[in-house]
């Protein structure tokens, strides 16, 4: 993905907006993309566009610095979104090409299913921080499955277990165990629910394990 994303500000905005528009069009068919992930993509794309519109040819250094910072944040989210959501069998090669993203190499990697499940325990580390210690269910070791990116962690602040996966507002990929989740000070004393699923190198996600919860210290 090194040269995939344009660095020129105008070209970058066009690239980001095209991806955002196409994801918005197909989001109803792509159940593997959480609403929270799309909301974050929307936020950073709109933020960059706002800064871009404020930078005419005679922009000040301060204006350009704000635009460049917004572009870096948007690029970081785009790279994450492409890697973990768009390089997925649910997204066809034709749509990837329309987005300006090279299609998935279907020959190079044979892993088309994820059969392993995650098992994890939640530990208290320090103020406002919970640590997730995870492994393959049924395994004595803590190594992730060979060729996998890691485990996707989703979480939700709630007294009761969330009814659906879309209720989980937090989302991250843990490439190694243990994985620390830091909360805000005002979250202390609140119950947080977690679920996890393995994700392989092709971006295919396995089944989420059952939910577990802990109270933020």
TIVOMAR-667375 format. One line per field, with one value per residue: residue number from 1; x, y, z of N, C-alpha, C in turn. Coordinates in pm, whole numbers. Example, Ala and Ser with C-alpha at 12.3 -4.5 7.8 and 13.67 -1.06 7.14 Angstrom:
residues 2
num <- [1; 2];
n.xx <- [1319; 1285];
n.yy <- [-569; -225];
n.zz <- [780; 708];
ca.xx <- [1230; 1367];
ca.yy <- [-450; -106];
ca.zz <- [780; 714];
c.xx <- [1320; 1290];
c.yy <- [-330; 3];
c.zz <- [780; 787];
END
This chain:
residues 217
num <- [1; 2; 3; 4; 5; 6; 7; 8; 9; 10; 11; 12; 13; 14; 15; 16; 17; 18; 19; 20; 21; 22; 23; 24; 25; 26; 27; 28; 29; 30; 31; 32; 33; 34; 35; 36; 37; 38; 39; 40; 41; 42; 43; 44; 45; 46; 47; 48; 49; 50; 51; 52; 53; 54; 55; 56; 57; 58; 59; 60; 61; 62; 63; 64; 65; 66; 67; 68; 69; 70; 71; 72; 73; 74; 75; 76; 77; 78; 79; 80; 81; 82; 83; 84; 85; 86; 87; 88; 89; 90; 91; 92; 93; 94; 95; 96; 97; 98; 99; 100; 101; 102; 103; 104; 105; 106; 107; 108; 109; 110; 111; 112; 113; 114; 115; 116; 117; 118; 119; 120; 121; 122; 123; 124; 125; 126; 127; 128; 129; 130; 131; 132; 133; 134; 135; 136; 137; 138; 139; 140; 141; 142; 143; 144; 145; 146; 147; 148; 149; 150; 151; 152; 153; 154; 155; 156; 157; 158; 159; 160; 161; 162; 163; 164; 165; 166; 167; 168; 169; 170; 171; 172; 173; 174; 175; 176; 177; 178; 179; 180; 181; 182; 183; 184; 185; 186; 187; 188; 189; 190; 191; 192; 193; 194; 195; 196; 197; 198; 199; 200; 201; 202; 203; 204; 205; 206; 207; 208; 209; 210; 211; 212; 213; 214; 215; 216; 217];
n.xx <- [82; 219; 259; 0; -184; -245; -23; -33; -238; -489; -538; -536; -765; -966; -930; -986; -1253; -1382; -1354; -1496; -1755; -1823; -1811; -2018; -2231; -2242; -2256; -2472; -2471; -2238; -2179; -1964; -1837; -1822; -2054; -1934; -1672; -1707; -1819; -1597; -1427; -1576; -1563; -1284; -1240; -1415; -1306; -1052; -1127; -1246; -1024; -872; -1025; -975; -730; -605; -405; -233; -188; -116; 166; 71; -191; -139; -3; -205; -372; -204; -170; -431; -455; -266; -383; -620; -517; -396; -622; -751; -570; -585; -857; -875; -704; -820; -1094; -1173; -1017; -1146; -1339; -1606; -1606; -1597; -1366; -1412; -1526; -1316; -1128; -1265; -1244; -981; -805; -582; -688; -754; -505; -593; -472; -231; -272; -423; -597; -918; -1113; -1183; -1146; -1071; -1132; -1140; -1011; -1022; -906; -980; -791; -701; -497; -399; -508; -805; -753; -775; -663; -635; -588; -522; -580; -567; -860; -866; -597; -273; -70; 11; 36; -64; -272; -90; 13; -187; -333; -405; -616; -940; -1075; -1367; -1558; -1788; -1941; -2154; -2420; -2561; -2525; -2449; -2690; -2645; -2377; -2329; -2374; -2144; -1916; -1642; -1339; -1070; -758; -571; -249; -83; -60; -42; -317; -370; -638; -720; -913; -1119; -1103; -1357; -1481; -1425; -1529; -1736; -1903; -1764; -1806; -1663; -1581; -1424; -1252; -1069; -861; -758; -476; -586; -782; -1013; -1262; -1317; -1564; -1713; -1627; -1798; -1935; -1753; -1712; -1592; -1520; -1418; -1123];
n.yy <- [-119; 105; 310; 348; 539; 870; 1151; 1421; 1690; 1759; 1538; 1340; 1405; 1357; 1081; 982; 1069; 932; 662; 677; 744; 518; 314; 401; 365; 85; -12; -130; -388; -494; -648; -695; -463; -250; -3; 194; 206; 302; 549; 674; 689; 864; 1093; 1167; 1207; 1417; 1608; 1651; 1748; 1987; 2134; 2140; 2302; 2543; 2625; 2816; 2916; 3105; 3033; 3045; 2937; 2820; 2748; 2555; 2369; 2277; 2162; 1958; 1801; 1709; 1561; 1359; 1225; 1137; 973; 771; 648; 567; 377; 181; 115; 20; -203; -374; -386; -342; -510; -771; -1066; -998; -761; -693; -750; -571; -351; -278; -198; 19; 185; 245; 67; -204; -531; -821; -1071; -1367; -1610; -1628; -1663; -1914; -1915; -1903; -1926; -1881; -2074; -2095; -2005; -1736; -1725; -1555; -1357; -1098; -849; -631; -350; -79; 249; 326; 142; -161; -492; -725; -1059; -1299; -1598; -1883; -2068; -2357; -2403; -2446; -2266; -1915; -1814; -1654; -1780; -1919; -1701; -1517; -1189; -1107; -1057; -929; -690; -590; -354; -238; 3; -70; -160; -391; -688; -619; -630; -670; -697; -450; -278; -243; 1; 42; -54; -249; -383; -640; -730; -880; -1054; -964; -723; -385; -177; 150; 369; 666; 899; 948; 709; 535; 288; 202; -63; -270; -442; -706; -859; -1098; -1189; -1393; -1273; -1331; -1310; -1225; -1059; -1179; -1244; -1437; -1616; -1432; -1467; -1555; -1292; -1114; -940; -655; -427; -95; 14];
n.zz <- [0; -25; -238; -299; -197; -282; -238; -298; -207; -329; -498; -305; -154; -344; -380; -119; -82; -286; -207; 36; -56; -212; -21; 146; -29; -54; 201; 333; 237; 329; 590; 752; 821; 1086; 1210; 1359; 1264; 1003; 1066; 1182; 962; 808; 969; 970; 697; 636; 805; 694; 441; 520; 618; 387; 217; 330; 246; 27; -263; -157; 107; 461; 661; 894; 824; 626; 779; 948; 758; 657; 886; 924; 691; 732; 949; 831; 628; 779; 894; 660; 554; 751; 728; 464; 476; 673; 624; 355; 200; 172; 120; 76; -58; -387; -663; -873; -744; -577; -770; -876; -660; -673; -567; -566; -667; -456; -419; -513; -554; -420; -143; 45; 257; 321; 507; 854; 1118; 1381; 1725; 1964; 2294; 2601; 2882; 3115; 3265; 3538; 3516; 3566; 3672; 3504; 3300; 3120; 3061; 2803; 2781; 2554; 2351; 2124; 2136; 2333; 2308; 2456; 2442; 2371; 2120; 1817; 1545; 1271; 1015; 1055; 1106; 1359; 1646; 1643; 1855; 2014; 2201; 2455; 2660; 2906; 3130; 3093; 2890; 2551; 2285; 2012; 1765; 1648; 1852; 1988; 2051; 2054; 1885; 1772; 1645; 1770; 1752; 1903; 2219; 2568; 2535; 2586; 2686; 2706; 2900; 2944; 3220; 3327; 3279; 3478; 3705; 3547; 3371; 3122; 2820; 2631; 2315; 2095; 1790; 1562; 1294; 965; 732; 497; 568; 648; 878; 1169; 1371; 1638; 1979; 2289; 2494; 2747; 3059; 3251; 3521; 3483; 3635];
ca.xx <- [0; 313; 229; -141; -255; -178; 25; -83; -359; -610; -556; -570; -905; -1048; -916; -1057; -1397; -1431; -1369; -1605; -1882; -1851; -1843; -2152; -2327; -2250; -2245; -2582; -2440; -2111; -2206; -1839; -1788; -1902; -2095; -1839; -1556; -1746; -1834; -1465; -1381; -1650; -1513; -1151; -1252; -1476; -1212; -950; -1188; -1263; -894; -830; -1098; -923; -591; -587; -266; -153; -211; -8; 228; -18; -301; -85; 30; -332; -417; -117; -200; -560; -431; -197; -481; -711; -443; -380; -749; -776; -486; -645; -987; -850; -643; -901; -1235; -1196; -954; -1234; -1411; -1736; -1582; -1555; -1252; -1460; -1543; -1182; -1069; -1335; -1190; -839; -731; -554; -767; -689; -439; -666; -392; -117; -309; -534; -681; -1045; -1201; -1121; -1218; -1031; -1204; -1057; -1042; -950; -938; -965; -715; -687; -356; -381; -626; -871; -695; -801; -572; -695; -491; -600; -513; -658; -938; -821; -453; -200; 18; -54; 68; -179; -261; 11; -33; -300; -299; -427; -754; -1019; -1141; -1471; -1603; -1904; -1970; -2296; -2448; -2610; -2457; -2507; -2774; -2592; -2238; -2326; -2384; -2009; -1864; -1497; -1292; -926; -694; -458; -157; -16; -119; -171; -351; -425; -740; -720; -1039; -1114; -1121; -1500; -1529; -1393; -1647; -1835; -1884; -1733; -1820; -1568; -1586; -1305; -1254; -944; -865; -641; -400; -670; -884; -1134; -1287; -1386; -1679; -1683; -1651; -1899; -1896; -1710; -1713; -1516; -1543; -1299; -1072];
ca.yy <- [0; 215; 417; 341; 660; 991; 1245; 1552; 1714; 1755; 1399; 1263; 1431; 1284; 938; 953; 1089; 824; 544; 700; 738; 381; 238; 443; 303; -61; -48; -219; -526; -534; -661; -708; -331; -190; 135; 284; 220; 392; 682; 733; 722; 985; 1205; 1213; 1255; 1550; 1698; 1688; 1834; 2119; 2202; 2161; 2417; 2665; 2648; 2865; 2915; 3193; 2992; 3065; 2813; 2761; 2682; 2434; 2273; 2215; 2074; 1841; 1718; 1644; 1462; 1244; 1149; 1071; 866; 662; 577; 503; 258; 82; 74; -62; -331; -462; -395; -347; -632; -873; -1131; -935; -649; -753; -690; -457; -236; -236; -124; 147; 264; 271; -27; -329; -646; -920; -1183; -1486; -1730; -1630; -1708; -2009; -1908; -1839; -1937; -1874; -2170; -2083; -1913; -1670; -1735; -1444; -1315; -954; -820; -491; -313; 47; 333; 344; 54; -305; -568; -846; -1167; -1388; -1709; -1971; -2153; -2495; -2410; -2421; -2151; -1787; -1768; -1641; -1876; -1886; -1624; -1431; -1054; -1096; -1072; -806; -669; -487; -334; -152; 42; -100; -242; -520; -734; -564; -725; -696; -656; -308; -200; -224; 123; 36; -154; -243; -509; -673; -819; -966; -1057; -903; -597; -291; -82; 263; 441; 800; 904; 941; 571; 457; 235; 155; -199; -276; -576; -734; -981; -1107; -1285; -1396; -1222; -1381; -1214; -1174; -972; -1256; -1247; -1555; -1591; -1370; -1551; -1499; -1168; -1110; -801; -615; -288; -12; 57];
ca.zz <- [0; -14; -331; -334; -156; -333; -138; -335; -127; -412; -540; -185; -121; -442; -349; 6; -101; -372; -122; 131; -127; -252; 101; 187; -122; -37; 343; 372; 196; 389; 734; 828; 856; 1194; 1187; 1424; 1176; 895; 1125; 1200; 828; 770; 1048; 927; 560; 641; 871; 596; 339; 578; 621; 248; 163; 392; 204; -110; -307; -73; 246; 557; 709; 995; 753; 562; 885; 991; 649; 652; 1002; 896; 585; 793; 1029; 737; 561; 875; 904; 531; 544; 841; 673; 345; 512; 757; 585; 211; 147; 229; 11; 51; -149; -513; -732; -953; -655; -537; -882; -882; -549; -694; -482; -638; -620; -371; -487; -468; -571; -329; -9; 37; 376; 290; 623; 987; 1202; 1522; 1813; 2065; 2437; 2664; 3018; 3135; 3386; 3575; 3518; 3637; 3669; 3374; 3198; 3126; 2975; 2747; 2759; 2467; 2284; 2050; 2227; 2339; 2297; 2580; 2418; 2345; 1985; 1726; 1436; 1171; 901; 1091; 1148; 1503; 1690; 1650; 1984; 2018; 2339; 2475; 2798; 2929; 3247; 3043; 2770; 2428; 2213; 1878; 1743; 1614; 1975; 2041; 1990; 2045; 1789; 1748; 1609; 1858; 1679; 2000; 2352; 2603; 2469; 2683; 2641; 2798; 2902; 3002; 3365; 3362; 3261; 3598; 3772; 3450; 3319; 2979; 2762; 2523; 2235; 2011; 1678; 1487; 1157; 895; 652; 388; 625; 677; 1021; 1220; 1459; 1767; 2096; 2378; 2560; 2886; 3105; 3370; 3560; 3465; 3766];
c.xx <- [86; 277; 82; -213; -179; -134; -14; -219; -487; -641; -595; -716; -997; -1047; -999; -1208; -1457; -1452; -1487; -1740; -1919; -1882; -1983; -2259; -2350; -2256; -2354; -2557; -2315; -2125; -2079; -1782; -1876; -1938; -1994; -1716; -1588; -1764; -1699; -1405; -1448; -1592; -1380; -1154; -1310; -1381; -1103; -1008; -1205; -1134; -844; -897; -1046; -782; -585; -437; -175; -169; -89; 50; 137; -135; -255; -52; -96; -385; -335; -143; -331; -543; -362; -294; -576; -643; -426; -507; -782; -697; -543; -773; -968; -800; -740; -1048; -1256; -1127; -1023; -1312; -1547; -1725; -1524; -1435; -1293; -1475; -1408; -1116; -1134; -1287; -1045; -750; -706; -636; -684; -626; -501; -581; -289; -153; -432; -629; -810; -1144; -1119; -1203; -1186; -1118; -1105; -1106; -961; -994; -908; -895; -713; -538; -332; -509; -675; -817; -729; -709; -639; -584; -564; -514; -615; -731; -892; -672; -388; -108; -61; -27; -60; -163; -163; -50; -149; -249; -310; -572; -821; -1089; -1247; -1518; -1715; -1921; -2119; -2313; -2491; -2534; -2525; -2581; -2717; -2446; -2228; -2338; -2247; -1944; -1712; -1451; -1143; -877; -573; -369; -81; -85; -11; -191; -421; -526; -750; -851; -1019; -1141; -1267; -1558; -1502; -1521; -1754; -1801; -1861; -1739; -1725; -1609; -1467; -1324; -1119; -965; -739; -580; -479; -781; -1014; -1146; -1360; -1505; -1633; -1714; -1758; -1845; -1852; -1701; -1626; -1549; -1413; -1250; -1058];
c.yy <- [126; 333; 422; 473; 782; 1082; 1389; 1575; 1701; 1611; 1311; 1281; 1356; 1135; 903; 965; 979; 696; 560; 687; 596; 292; 272; 376; 155; -106; -144; -364; -581; -539; -672; -573; -272; -46; 233; 308; 314; 534; 751; 771; 850; 1107; 1257; 1265; 1395; 1651; 1744; 1779; 1976; 2199; 2231; 2284; 2549; 2700; 2689; 2868; 3003; 3162; 3021; 2930; 2743; 2687; 2552; 2327; 2202; 2120; 1946; 1746; 1642; 1536; 1339; 1159; 1073; 954; 745; 579; 505; 373; 146; 26; -17; -200; -425; -472; -408; -464; -752; -935; -1069; -818; -704; -680; -567; -332; -185; -153; 13; 242; 304; 182; -155; -444; -740; -1027; -1312; -1613; -1743; -1690; -1796; -1998; -1832; -1848; -1927; -1962; -2157; -1982; -1854; -1706; -1625; -1423; -1165; -930; -669; -458; -188; 128; 354; 253; -92; -374; -698; -946; -1275; -1495; -1783; -2061; -2298; -2512; -2381; -2300; -2026; -1735; -1758; -1744; -1829; -1812; -1531; -1292; -1038; -1118; -936; -803; -562; -474; -231; -123; 23; -185; -383; -559; -679; -671; -762; -650; -507; -219; -173; -105; 123; -77; -137; -381; -529; -773; -911; -955; -1033; -770; -506; -198; 27; 339; 580; 793; 888; 801; 484; 416; 184; 13; -193; -421; -590; -860; -979; -1211; -1279; -1339; -1269; -1275; -1159; -1084; -1045; -1274; -1376; -1517; -1524; -1468; -1485; -1377; -1192; -965; -781; -469; -210; 37; 210];
c.zz <- [0; -103; -370; -308; -205; -219; -170; -269; -209; -455; -421; -148; -215; -414; -225; -12; -188; -291; -27; 64; -164; -131; 147; 101; -91; 109; 388; 337; 263; 541; 818; 872; 967; 1161; 1246; 1337; 1060; 946; 1142; 1064; 779; 841; 993; 783; 557; 704; 773; 489; 392; 580; 479; 188; 218; 345; 57; -144; -221; 76; 333; 597; 811; 929; 688; 664; 932; 884; 644; 768; 980; 789; 643; 873; 938; 667; 653; 886; 773; 517; 631; 780; 551; 384; 581; 716; 434; 144; 212; 114; -21; -47; -279; -574; -813; -866; -607; -646; -894; -771; -572; -610; -561; -582; -533; -457; -435; -476; -460; -193; -14; 156; 348; 405; 750; 1080; 1350; 1596; 1914; 2204; 2506; 2808; 3027; 3268; 3412; 3581; 3601; 3623; 3526; 3264; 3225; 3025; 2933; 2716; 2679; 2401; 2199; 2149; 2217; 2331; 2432; 2566; 2384; 2204; 1901; 1614; 1329; 1052; 929; 1130; 1299; 1536; 1696; 1786; 1967; 2161; 2347; 2623; 2822; 3055; 3206; 2917; 2645; 2348; 2077; 1868; 1714; 1737; 2035; 1972; 1975; 1954; 1769; 1706; 1698; 1785; 1773; 2135; 2457; 2532; 2569; 2618; 2746; 2786; 2963; 3152; 3404; 3341; 3383; 3670; 3678; 3405; 3169; 2933; 2642; 2447; 2141; 1901; 1608; 1347; 1084; 804; 535; 438; 656; 827; 1059; 1305; 1588; 1880; 2184; 2452; 2705; 2929; 3227; 3398; 3549; 3601; 3774];
END
